[in-house]
Amino acid sequence: MNAIPLTPVQSSQIAAIGHDAGASRLAIRFAGKGAAPGPLYHYDGVSADDFAALAAAPSIGSHFYRHIKPFTERYPYTKVDESAAAPAVLRKLIRADGTQQDLVGPHAIDDVRKLIGADTLDTVRLKDRTTVMLVDDDSYGKGLPVNAEATRLYHEVCVPGTTHEIRGDVVIVPDADYARGA
């Protein structure tokens, strides 16, 4: 089964969707907990028109739960076993407006700086202790908007009662991307 490219979506239940028109297969990555990705499912029999309707729906989750999930004979599904593949590596851009984009492969520091509009970067080691959040070190001086998701991730590793907010766009990458000697 070939990997289907996924596009992040705004939904509390679904993190990303993708479609293989040739195979009439829908891929759905459900929302996970925290920064961890949720499970990936493939639904067969999903036409290009079905996918277009899902992607254009005002509520992708509601559309999926009304028009696809209940119809298992028309849209048989399988949970994709990702354990046989290389472990998923979390690299993503989290924008202050709440949108998220998966990133592929390690990026040079200069590329990350350009991606989030930063002159200098600061890092925050996240709760799993294997990923870091790269943030604009001058986000307060620039008056950037609060990034609610980045702030939530930051507060998971702070002393209780911390009120500092993360501002602007951020990138999350494995610490190993920039570790010396790696």
C-alpha positions in Angstrom: 0.0 0.0 0.0 1.6 3.3 -1.1 1.8 6.2 1.2 -0.8 8.9 0.4 0.3 12.5 1.0 -1.7 14.1 3.8 -2.9 17.7 4.1 -3.5 19.1 7.6 -7.1 20.2 8.2 -8.9 22.3 10.8 -10.9 19.7 12.8 -11.0 18.6 16.4 -11.3 15.0 15.4 -9.2 14.7 12.2 -5.7 15.9 11.8 -5.1 15.4 8.1 -6.6 14.0 4.9 -5.4 12.7 1.6 -6.7 10.9 -1.5 -5.3 8.5 -4.1 -7.7 9.0 -7.0 -6.2 6.0 -8.9 -7.0 3.7 -6.1 -10.1 5.5 -4.9 -8.6 5.5 -1.5 -9.1 8.1 1.3 -6.4 8.5 4.0 -7.4 10.0 7.3 -5.0 10.8 10.1 -7.1 11.2 13.2 -6.2 13.7 15.9 -3.7 12.5 18.4 -2.9 13.6 22.0 -0.5 16.5 22.4 2.1 16.5 19.6 1.8 12.8 18.9 0.1 11.8 15.7 -3.1 9.9 15.9 -3.9 6.6 14.0 -4.0 6.5 10.2 -6.9 4.8 8.4 -7.5 4.1 4.7 -11.0 4.0 3.3 -11.5 2.3 -0.1 -14.2 3.2 -2.6 -13.9 7.0 -2.0 -14.2 8.7 -5.4 -12.6 12.0 -6.3 -16.0 13.7 -5.9 -16.5 12.1 -2.5 -13.1 13.5 -1.5 -13.8 16.9 -2.9 -17.0 17.1 -0.9 -15.2 16.1 2.3 -12.3 18.6 1.7 -14.8 21.4 1.0 -17.2 20.6 3.9 -17.6 23.4 6.6 -16.9 20.7 9.2 -14.7 17.9 7.9 -15.2 15.8 11.0 -19.0 16.1 10.8 -19.0 15.3 7.1 -16.8 12.2 7.6 -18.9 10.9 10.5 -22.2 11.4 8.5 -21.3 10.5 5.0 -18.3 8.0 5.1 -17.7 6.3 8.4 -21.2 4.7 8.8 -21.1 3.1 5.4 -18.6 0.4 5.9 -19.9 -1.8 3.0 -19.5 1.1 0.6 -16.3 2.4 2.2 -14.4 -0.5 3.7 -11.5 0.6 5.9 -8.3 -0.6 7.3 -6.1 0.8 10.0 -2.6 1.3 8.5 0.0 -0.5 10.5 2.8 2.0 10.7 4.9 -0.1 13.1 6.6 -2.0 10.2 7.7 1.3 8.6 10.4 3.5 10.0 9.0 5.3 13.1 7.3 8.5 12.2 9.4 11.5 12.8 7.6 14.6 13.9 8.6 17.7 12.0 6.0 20.4 11.6 5.3 24.1 11.3 2.7 25.5 13.8 1.5 28.9 12.7 0.1 31.4 15.2 -3.2 31.3 13.3 -3.6 27.7 14.4 -2.8 26.0 11.1 -0.2 23.3 11.0 1.9 21.8 8.2 4.0 18.6 8.3 7.6 19.1 7.2 9.6 16.5 5.4 13.2 15.8 6.4 15.7 17.9 8.4 16.0 21.6 7.5 19.0 23.8 7.8 18.7 26.4 10.6 18.7 29.2 8.0 15.7 27.5 6.3 13.8 27.3 9.7 14.6 31.0 10.4 13.2 32.0 7.0 10.2 29.7 7.4 9.1 31.5 10.6 10.5 34.9 9.8 13.1 35.0 12.6 16.5 36.6 12.8 17.5 34.6 15.8 16.1 31.4 17.2 15.5 30.0 20.7 14.7 26.4 21.5 12.3 24.7 23.9 12.8 21.0 24.7 9.3 19.5 24.7 7.8 17.1 27.2 8.8 13.9 25.2 12.4 15.1 25.6 13.2 14.0 22.0 11.7 17.0 20.1 12.4 20.7 20.3 10.4 23.7 19.4 12.3 26.4 17.5 10.9 29.9 18.2 11.6 33.5 17.1 13.8 34.9 19.9 12.5 38.4 19.2 8.8 37.6 18.9 7.8 39.9 21.7 9.8 42.8 20.3 8.1 42.3 16.9 4.7 42.2 18.5 3.8 38.8 17.0 0.5 37.2 17.8 0.2 34.5 20.5 0.5 31.0 19.2 -1.9 29.1 21.4 -0.8 25.5 20.5 2.9 26.4 20.9 2.1 28.1 24.2 0.3 24.9 25.4 3.3 22.7 24.4 5.6 25.2 26.2 3.5 25.2 29.4 3.6 21.3 29.5 7.3 21.6 30.4 7.2 24.7 32.6 7.0 25.3 36.3 3.2 25.4 37.2 1.9 28.9 37.1 4.2 30.1 34.2 2.4 32.7 32.2 4.9 33.4 29.4 3.4 32.9 26.0 5.0 31.7 22.7 4.4 34.2 19.9 4.6 33.8 16.2 5.1 30.7 14.1 7.2 27.8 15.4 8.8 24.7 14.0 8.9 21.4 15.9 11.7 19.0 15.0 13.5 16.0 16.5 16.4 17.2 18.8 18.6 14.9 16.8 18.2 17.1 13.7 20.7 19.5 15.2 22.5 17.5 17.9 26.3 17.6 17.7 27.8 14.4 16.5 24.5 13.1 15.1 
